[in-house]
Amino acid sequence: MRVPFRRTLAALLLPVALVAVEPTRAAEQQPAPRIFTPTSEPAVLTKLEALLATPGVLLTTDFYPIDTRFGPTVALDAVVASDIDRQTKVKGLRIRLRDETKPEPRSGSSFLDLDEAVSLSQALTSIAALAANWSGREDQRSTDVSFRTVGGFSVGVHESGRGQSGFLSSGYTDPVRTSIGIGDFATLKLAVDQALGVLADK
């Protein structure tokens, strides 16, 4: 069965050279105040993000939607980004989350390189197995089991005497987070494996 895909073509032009402006005497006498700009996301990028953010490069980006069966809260795409001039390509995943539990719904996206997608599939198997072996007998202990990617995507399960709850999150600072059921880890793994199968043929 052919997987539908959506293609975008982007030509990123080199930034325009900045023109130096001679400072006024008053500005020379008074040093400019130091401005600290908080960074919401770390500088580390996935190889896929690094290619998509490269200026002066003609890119094609193919998105292959994967049915996750989670509805609008979780969307997963297999992604192939190609540098047309250098004839190179980078493969990976894009995972989009939507939190509809708040008055104003929020969305977030994370990119995963191909090797991270393989590790995510393996991690989902381990998380599902650990969750299945939970007994719930230790009321005084709570445990978090999680897996995080370079691009800020995180998946895991929280266990305590009150029960178990699965979660997905996207982002480092003020992340978008959504809850999933324990049985949904297996469903998500199937979607990730399907995406890996799509990428294997690209």
C-alpha positions, 0 to 999 in steps of 0.5 A: 500500500502506497503511503501518501506524502506531502512535499515542501520545496524551500530555497533559503537565501543567504542572509543580507549583509549587515550595514555598519552604522557609525555610532554617535558620540553619545553612544560612544561615551555610554556603553550599551547595556548587556541584554540577556536573552533566555534560551528556550531550547538547547543549541544541540540539534538533530542532523535532520533539524540541522539540515532543515535550518541550513541557510543557502541550501535548496531542499526538498522535504518529504513527509509521510504521515503514519496512522498512530490511532491517537487522533489529533493529540499525536501525529507522526511523520516519516521525514526525508530531507534532501540537499538537491545540490549536494545530492545528500539526504537525511531521514528521521521522524517528526512527532507532533503533540497537542495538549487539549487539557488547557483552556488554550490548546498548545502544540509542539513538534520534535524531530528524531534522526533515524538512529534515534527512531530505532532507539525509540522503538526499542525503548517503547518495548522496554517501557511496555514490559516494565509497565506490565510487571508493575505490582502496585504493592509499594505505596511509599515509592513512586517511579518514573521510567522515561526515554528522551531524544536530542530533539526534546521528545520524551516518552515514559510512565509514572508509577506510584501507589495510586496507579500508572500513567503514561505520558509523551512530551515535546520540548525542553522548556515549558514542554507540551505534554499529553497523557496516554494509556499503558496499552498505547506504548505498543500502539506507538511502537507499531507506528514508529516501526511502520515509519522505519519501514517507510524510511527503509525504502527511501 
